[in-house]
Amino acid sequence: MARTKQQTEDQNVVSLKTLTKSSVWDIQENDVFRMIEAGVKDAEIRENLRHFIDMVRNAFEIVELPADVAAPVKKSHEKRGYKVGSIKFDDQTKVVWALKKKPILRVTDLSYENIRHITAAKLMEVIDRNFGGGWDSLSQSIQDIILSGFDISTTTLPKDRLHKKGGMYEKKVDDGYEVLEIAKGNWVEAIFAKLKPEQEKPRMKFSDENEGDDGEDNEDEDFEVEDNYKNHDDVDEVEEPDDDEITEDNYSTMMDLGSDDPDDEAAQLADYVDE
């Protein structure tokens, strides 16, 4: 797959610590040997080496060979597309690995992690191998994976109308779509695919509370806390009575603070205990 200059630069700085289930599909066998050999010098990586190797296994087949692997065995693996190399973990430990990037040949090889790491042309090849059944022959889960990385549209027309000048076929091709044609008797299903542009994940913006009239955003303007109890018709506000307005009618609504006579209070308490 052709790589942009930016992708190449990003690959140059990738390491085991920054590797993800998705970015591992961007690296090659030589990169794996290089990163592990450099990574084992880091104590944190040595302690979690199994985790990083499992990350590599998401995109690579790993075959461990004897440290003194014979030349014929090495050559046999290389003929099958493996890259054979050795990794020195420490002064006493050395392993020989045969590595090969997992091929994406069938629709069942597609995943959310690798779907954006193939071209539209490669996707058409994979779909074409699916028994020639067309888009509707794919399971919903496979369709969802493909749609997460590609814009897909389809049309089914008679053979003599599919390539009509100015029609959908011509417009899609001019717009950069790859096309797969699947014959269905006298009709043809055309599947159009184009890699979706990378979208940056939205992030919440938190402004500094000291920002104000200097042209920058103010936190009070970005975030307004709604008063859920303000101006609600079903919430009645209770006003405290004014001392000047206390009458016999409203006095009963106020708290009875009891008698000023301590003996009377003691008697009331005794009655409460007896009850």
ZAMARGU-4260 file (C-alpha; in steps of 0.2 Angstrom, whole numbers, plus 5000, padded with zeros to 4 digits):
<rodrens>
0) 5000/5000/5000 | 5007/5017/4995 | 5011/5028/5010 | 5011/5047/5012 | 5026/5057/5018
5) 5017/5060/5034 | 5014/5041/5037 | 5032/5038/5034 | 5038/5051/5046 | 5025/5044/5059
10) 5032/5027/5057 | 5050/5032/5060 | 5045/5038/5078 | 5034/5023/5082 | 5039/5012/5097
15) 5033/4998/5107 | 5026/5010/5120 | 5016/5020/5107 | 5010/5004/5097 | 4991/5001/5096
20) 4981/4987/5088 | 4978/4999/5074 | 4995/5007/5071 | 5003/4989/5071 | 4996/4987/5054
25) 5007/5001/5047 | 5024/4993/5052 | 5034/4979/5043 | 5043/4964/5049 | 5060/4973/5051
30) 5052/4987/5061 | 5046/4973/5074 | 5064/4967/5076 | 5070/4984/5078 | 5057/4990/5090
35) 5059/4975/5102 | 5078/4975/5102 | 5077/4994/5107 | 5063/4991/5119 | 5070/4978/5129
40) 5083/4990/5136 | 5068/4999/5144 | 5064/4991/5161 | 5046/4995/5160 | 5045/4986/5143
45) 5054/4971/5149 | 5042/4969/5164 | 5027/4970/5152 | 5035/4961/5137 | 5021/4949/5135
50) 5009/4963/5133 | 5019/4971/5119 | 5021/4955/5110 | 5003/4951/5110 | 5001/4968/5102
55) 5012/4963/5088 | 5002/4947/5086 | 4987/4957/5081 | 4995/4960/5064 | 5009/4947/5063
60) 5011/4928/5063 | 5026/4924/5074 | 5035/4907/5073 | 5049/4904/5086 | 5063/4894/5079
65) 5078/4886/5088 | 5092/4898/5092 | 5103/4887/5081 | 5091/4886/5067 | 5097/4877/5052
70) 5099/4886/5035 | 5087/4875/5026 | 5073/4878/5039 | 5077/4897/5038 | 5076/4896/5019
75) 5059/4887/5020 | 5051/4900/5030 | 5058/4914/5019 | 5050/4906/5004 | 5033/4906/5013
80) 5035/4925/5015 | 5042/4925/5033 | 5056/4937/5038 | 5068/4928/5049 | 5078/4937/5062
85) 5086/4936/5080 | 5082/4946/5095 | 5094/4947/5110 | 5084/4950/5126 | 5100/4950/5137
90) 5117/4943/5137 | 5110/4925/5140 | 5094/4925/5131 | 5092/4925/5112 | 5077/4920/5101
95) 5075/4918/5083 | 5058/4923/5075 | 5050/4920/5059 | 5038/4935/5056 | 5025/4938/5043
100) 5011/4951/5041 | 4994/4943/5042 | 4987/4943/5025 | 4970/4951/5021 | 4962/4939/5009
105) 4944/4936/5014 | 4931/4947/5021 | 4933/4938/5038 | 4951/4945/5039 | 4944/4962/5040
110) 4943/4971/5057 | 4940/4988/5064 | 4959/4989/5067 | 4965/4985/5049 | 4951/4992/5038
115) 4959/5009/5036 | 4976/5001/5032 | 4971/4994/5015 | 4967/5003/4999 | 4950/5003/4991
120) 4957/4993/4977 | 4962/4980/4989 | 4945/4980/4997 | 4937/4977/4980 | 4948/4961/4978
125) 4943/4955/4995 | 4925/4957/4992 | 4926/4949/4975 | 4933/4933/4983 | 4917/4932/4993
130) 4909/4920/4981 | 4904/4934/4969 | 4888/4937/4980 | 4889/4956/4980 | 4886/4968/4994
135) 4871/4961/5001 | 4879/4944/5003 | 4891/4951/5016 | 4885/4949/5034 | 4879/4965/5044
140) 4895/4964/5055 | 4907/4964/5040 | 4897/4978/5032 | 4899/4988/5048 | 4917/4986/5048
145) 4919/4991/5030 | 4908/5006/5032 | 4919/5012/5047 | 4933/5015/5035 | 4925/5017/5017
150) 4911/5026/5009 | 4901/5013/5000 | 4887/5014/4987 | 4880/5002/4975 | 4869/5001/4960
155) 4862/4987/4949 | 4858/4990/4931 | 4857/4981/4914 | 4873/4978/4906 | 4870/4991/4892
160) 4865/5005/4904 | 4879/5003/4918 | 4892/5013/4908 | 4880/5026/4901 | 4889/5043/4898
165) 4885/5055/4912 | 4878/5041/4923 | 4882/5036/4941 | 4896/5025/4936 | 4906/5039/4927
170) 4903/5051/4941 | 4909/5039/4954 | 4925/5035/4945 | 4928/5053/4942 | 4926/5056/4960
175) 4940/5044/4964 | 4930/5028/4969 | 4936/5011/4965 | 4923/5000/4957 | 4919/4981/4957
180) 4907/4974/4944 | 4898/4958/4948 | 4888/4950/4934 | 4870/4944/4939 | 4863/4937/4923
185) 4859/4952/4911 | 4861/4964/4925 | 4877/4970/4934 | 4879/4976/4952 | 4892/4989/4954
190) 4900/4992/4971 | 4909/5009/4973 | 4922/5011/4987 | 4932/5026/4993 | 4942/5028/5009
195) 4935/5040/5021 | 4945/5055/5026 | 4953/5053/5043 | 4942/5063/5056 | 4949/5071/5071
200) 4940/5066/5087 | 4931/5081/5095 | 4938/5087/5111 | 4929/5097/5124 | 4936/5115/5126
205) 4940/5121/5144 | 4944/5139/5145 | 4955/5147/5159 | 4944/5155/5171 | 4955/5171/5171
210) 4953/5174/5153 | 4942/5188/5149 | 4941/5204/5138 | 4958/5201/5130 | 4950/5192/5115
215) 4950/5175/5122 | 4936/5164/5127 | 4929/5166/5144 | 4924/5151/5154 | 4908/5159/5160
220) 4903/5161/5142 | 4907/5143/5137 | 4898/5135/5151 | 4882/5141/5158 | 4874/5131/5173
225) 4856/5130/5171 | 4846/5133/5186 | 4833/5120/5186 | 4823/5127/5200 | 4822/5145/5192
230) 4805/5151/5186 | 4797/5134/5188 | 4778/5135/5190 | 4777/5119/5201 | 4789/5126/5214
235) 4781/5138/5227 | 4792/5150/5236 | 4788/5152/5254 | 4790/5169/5262 | 4795/5171/5280
240) 4782/5182/5289 | 4787/5199/5294 | 4788/5202/5313 | 4777/5217/5310 | 4763/5207/5302
245) 4762/5193/5315 | 4744/5190/5321 | 4734/5177/5329 | 4730/5170/5313 | 4748/5167/5307
250) 4756/5164/5323 | 4753/5145/5323 | 4764/5143/5308 | 4779/5148/5317 | 4790/5136/5328
255) 4784/5135/5346 | 4800/5137/5356 | 4792/5131/5372 | 4790/5138/5389 | 4802/5149/5399
260) 4798/5140/5415 | 4812/5126/5418 | 4800/5116/5429 | 4787/5116/5416 | 4800/5109/5403
265) 4806/5096/5416 | 4788/5090/5418 | 4785/5089/5399 | 4801/5079/5397 | 4795/5067/5411
270) 4779/5064/5403 | 4787/5060/5386 | 4799/5047/5395 | 4784/5039/5404 | 4775/5037/5387
</rodrens>
